[in-house]
Amino acid sequence: MIRTVITGVTGRMGSTLSRLVRDAKDLELVGATSRQASVSVDPGVTVGDDLGRVLDTSLAQVVIDFTSAEASVAHARLCAERGVAMVIGSTGFTPESRAEVAASSRSIPVVLAPNTSVGVNVVILMAAELARVLGDGYDVEVLEAHHRMKKDAPSGTALKLAEVLSAALGRGPEDLTFERHGQIGARPKKEIGVQTLRGGDVVGEHTVFFYGDGERIELTHRATSRDQFGLGALRAARWVTGRSPGLHDMADVLGFQRTS
């Protein structure tokens, strides 16, 4: 049994993860963090508002963290001090905060992924392959939609899509466009647009459009349940536990072949 701690256990993803861990035959929920003073968790599970104390008491092997970029940086530092592996599904990282997680991964194995759904990571892989095959003859756009409560925009998954599309097409950050308004002129040939929608209770939708002359290709992933993110995170937790220190993503967890 892999001794597992979940941060933010009362949140949307935290509650989903705790339920899935309880149902798993090879994972054991031994600790959780929560800002709420009174949280109902299974007997024997250490609960507190301080991850360090939870880790000291629970003897955890892996922490699954879907809180916020700022909190995840601090949690990664604590896990590095105690030698506990991590799966981080938080989004909204800056280059600086991502570098801090990378620094912690020199001491522990960390899976850092903007989206832990297996399906969406297959879409990310396929988007890069489509871009390589289609080349510069198609205009590329990324559209994402999420619920009204999501705080960061664009989503981490949309940014990951833009990153792999840029790499596949030999483009850079200067080619990404996140907003259009007014007299913007003709679309630059190398532009990759990333657009955001917010509303309702949308769990998560991402579409990559390849617009050609006379045809259009759409690659879409729609999440209808947070369980898919949770199941992917549990898969990552199994994979990362016991590994050597290093920073990984879901492509590593799923065994995707890297292409240049």
Secondary structure, DSSP 8 states (H G I E B T S, - for coil): -EEEEESSTTSHHHHHHHHHHHH-SSEEEEEEE-SSS-----TT-EEES-HHHHHHHH--SEEEE-S-HHHHHHHHHHHHHHT-EEEE------HHHHHHHHHHTTTSEEEE-S---HHHHHHHHHHHHHHHHHGGGSEEEEEEEE-TT--SSS-HHHHHHHHHHHHHHT--GGGEE----SS--S--TT-EEEEEEE-TT--EEEEEEEEETTEEEEEEEEE--THHHHHHHHHHHHHHTT--SEEE-HHHHHT-----
